[in-house]
Amino acid sequence: MGQKERKLINDTLLEMTKTGRGFRANSGMAYTGKSEKIPQHIMKMISSWAKSNGINHREIKILFDPRIFHGMITGTPDVIGWESKNIATPCCGSCLHCEYGSDYLDCIINEGEKMPTYLDSKCLAYEPREIEKIAVFKGVECKTGKQELTKEQEQFKKILEEQGGIYEIKRGK
């Protein structure tokens, strides 16, 4: 990961504190363990073996007590967390966007309707009701340059949005 992408991720994490919380999500698998100073006589043997096999001995890493570290599944966005949304109660729980761009939403389920009608909270036709805060899962993929989403990232985006979550692609300069 380059410095531009690292900065973009850090800026995204900071920005998410305004409306919810975000966490860095690493994907894939790696090894972790203790790295200790290797005795000189062992380093000479490693160096000799590396040279005879065409390997730069400075690239060899030795981990003591190695353990596999499993990250998130492939395709998981760089930052995951939640965004707080305000909904009117009682509510169906699917209020996410208001057609009027309001700061908070009223959700009215008309008799006989399966889908709710979204109304601006300032609409005078309806009495205000109690507003409840919910957390909606959010994933943010950070891309720099001309990078595009991978097939796995596209699949994650599709599933998350189908399930009512928020998926955002942040582009760096």
FENPE-V493536 format. One record per pair of residues at least 24 apart in sequence whose C-alpha atoms are under 10 Angstrom apart, sorted by the first residue. I is the first residue (numbers start at 1). J is the second residue. D is the distance in whole Angstrom. If there is no record, write none. Layout:
I|J|D + I|J|D
This chain:
2|144|9 + 4|142|10 + 4|143|9 + 4|144|7 + 4|145|9 + 4|172|7 + 4|173|8 + 5|78|10 + 5|142|7 + 5|143|7 + 5|144|6 + 5|145|9 + 5|171|9 + 5|172|7 + 5|173|10 + 6|142|9 + 6|144|10 + 7|142|10 + 7|172|9 + 8|141|10 + 8|142|7 + 8|143|8 + 8|144|8 + 8|170|8 + 8|171|8 + 8|172|6 + 8|173|9 + 9|78|7 + 9|79|7 + 9|140|9 + 9|141|9 + 9|142|6 + 9|143|9 + 9|170|9 + 9|172|9 + 10|79|9 + 12|78|10 + 12|79|8 + 12|140|8 + 12|141|10 + 12|142|8 + 12|170|8 + 13|78|10 + 13|79|7 + 13|80|9 + 13|81|9 + 13|140|9 + 16|79|9 + 16|80|10 + 16|81|8 + 16|82|8 + 16|83|8 + 16|84|10 + 16|138|10 + 16|140|10 + 17|82|10 + 17|83|9 + 18|83|9 + 18|84|9 + 19|82|8 + 19|83|5 + 19|84|6 + 19|85|8 + 19|135|10 + 20|81|7 + 20|82|5 + 20|83|4 + 20|84|5 + 20|85|9 + 20|135|8 + 20|136|9 + 20|137|10 + 20|138|9 + 21|79|10 + 21|80|8 + 21|81|5 + 21|82|6 + 21|83|7 + 21|84|9 + 21|135|10 + 21|137|10 + 21|138|9 + 22|78|10 + 22|79|6 + 22|80|5 + 22|81|4 + 22|82|7 + 22|83|9 + 22|137|10 + 22|138|8 + 22|139|9 + 22|140|9 + 23|78|8 + 23|79|5 + 23|80|5 + 23|81|6 + 23|82|9 + 23|139|10 + 23|140|10 + 24|77|9 + 24|78|6 + 24|79|5 + 24|80|7 + 24|81|9 + 24|140|10 + 25|71|7 + 25|72|7 + 25|73|10 + 25|76|7 + 25|77|7 + 25|78|5 + 25|79|5 + 25|80|6 + 25|81|9 + 25|139|10 + 25|140|10 + 26|70|9 + 26|71|5 + 26|72|6 + 26|73|9 + 26|74|9 + 26|76|8 + 26|77|8 + 26|78|7 + 26|79|9 + 27|70|8 + 27|71|5 + 27|72|4 + 27|73|6 + 27|74|6 + 27|75|7 + 27|76|7 + 27|77|8 + 27|78|8 + 28|69|9 + 28|70|6 + 28|71|5 + 28|72|6 + 28|73|6 + 28|74|6 + 28|75|9 + 28|76|10 + 29|68|7 + 29|69|6 + 29|70|5 + 29|71|6 + 29|72|8 + 29|73|9 + 29|74|10 + 30|67|8 + 30|68|6 + 30|69|5 + 30|70|7 + 30|71|8 + 31|63|8 + 31|65|10 + 31|66|6 + 31|67|6 + 31|68|4 + 31|69|6 + 31|70|9 + 32|63|7 + 32|64|9 + 32|65|8 + 32|66|6 + 32|67|5 + 32|68|6 + 32|69|6 + 33|62|9 + 33|63|5 + 33|64|6 + 33|65|5 + 33|66|4 + 33|67|6 + 33|68|9 + 33|69|10 + 34|62|9 + 34|63|6 + 34|64|5 + 34|65|6 + 34|66|7 + 34|67|10 + 35|61|8 + 35|62|7 + 35|63|5 + 35|64|6 + 35|65|9 + 35|66|9 + 36|61|10 + 36|62|8 + 36|63|8 + 36|64|7 + 37|62|9 + 38|62|9 + 73|152|9 + 73|156|10 + 74|150|10 + 74|151|10 + 74|152|6 + 74|153|8 + 74|156|9 + 75|141|9 + 75|149|9 + 75|150|7 + 75|151|8 + 75|152|4 + 75|153|4 + 75|154|8 + 75|155|7 + 75|156|6 + 75|157|9 + 76|139|8 + 76|140|9 + 76|141|8 + 76|152|8 + 76|153|6 + 76|154|10 + 76|155|10 + 76|156|7 + 76|157|9 + 77|138|9 + 77|139|6 + 77|140|5 + 77|141|5 + 77|142|8 + 77|149|10 + 77|153|7 + 77|156|8 + 77|157|9 + 77|167|9 + 77|168|9 + 77|169|9 + 78|139|8 + 78|140|6 + 78|141|5 + 78|142|6 + 78|143|9 + 78|169|10 + 79|138|8 + 79|139|6 + 79|140|5 + 79|141|7 + 79|142|8 + 79|168|10 + 80|137|8 + 80|138|6 + 80|139|4 + 80|140|6 + 80|141|9 + 80|166|10 + 80|167|9 + 81|135|9 + 81|136|8 + 81|137|6 + 81|138|5 + 81|139|7 + 81|140|9 + 81|166|10 + 82|134|9 + 82|135|6 + 82|136|5 + 82|137|4 + 82|138|5 + 82|139|8 + 82|165|9 + 82|166|9 + 83|134|8 + 83|135|6 + 83|136|5 + 83|137|7 + 83|138|6 + 83|139|10 + 83|165|9 + 83|166|8 + 84|133|6 + 84|134|6 + 84|135|5 + 84|136|6 + 84|137|9 + 84|138|10 + 85|131|10 + 85|132|8 + 85|133|6 + 85|134|5 + 85|135|6 + 85|136|7 + 86|130|10 + 86|131|6 + 86|132|6 + 86|133|4 + 86|134|6 + 86|135|9 + 87|121|10 + 87|129|10 + 87|130|8 + 87|131|6 + 87|132|5 + 87|133|6 + 87|134|7 + 88|121|9 + 88|128|8 + 88|129|6 + 88|130|6 + 88|131|5 + 88|132|6 + 88|133|9 + 89|128|10 + 89|129|7 + 89|130|6 + 89|131|6 + 89|132|6 + 89|133|10 + 90|129|8 + 90|130|8 + 90|131|9 + 90|132|9 + 91|116|9 + 91|131|10 + 91|132|9 + 92|116|8 + 93|134|8 + 93|164|10 + 94|136|10 + 94|164|7 + 95|134|10 + 95|164|9 + 96|134|10 + 96|136|8 + 96|164|8 + 96|165|9 + 96|166|9 + 104|131|8 + 104|132|10 + 104|133|10 + 105|131|8 + 105|132|10 + 106|130|9 + 106|131|8 + 135|165|10 + 136|164|8 + 136|165|6 + 136|166|7 + 137|161|10 + 137|163|10 + 137|164|8 + 137|165|5 + 137|166|6 + 137|167|9 + 138|164|10 + 138|165|6 + 138|166|5 + 138|167|6 + 138|168|8 + 139|165|8 + 139|166|6 + 139|167|5 + 139|168|6 + 139|169|9 + 140|166|8 + 140|167|6 + 140|168|5 + 140|169|6 + 140|170|7 + 141|167|8 + 141|168|6 + 141|169|5 + 141|170|6 + 141|171|9 + 142|168|9 + 142|169|6 + 142|170|5 + 142|171|6 + 142|172|7 + 143|169|7 + 143|170|6 + 143|171|5 + 143|172|6 + 143|173|9 + 144|170|8 + 144|171|6 + 144|172|5 + 144|173|6 + 145|171|8 + 145|172|7 + 145|173|7 + 146|171|9 + 146|172|10 + 146|173|10 + 147|171|9
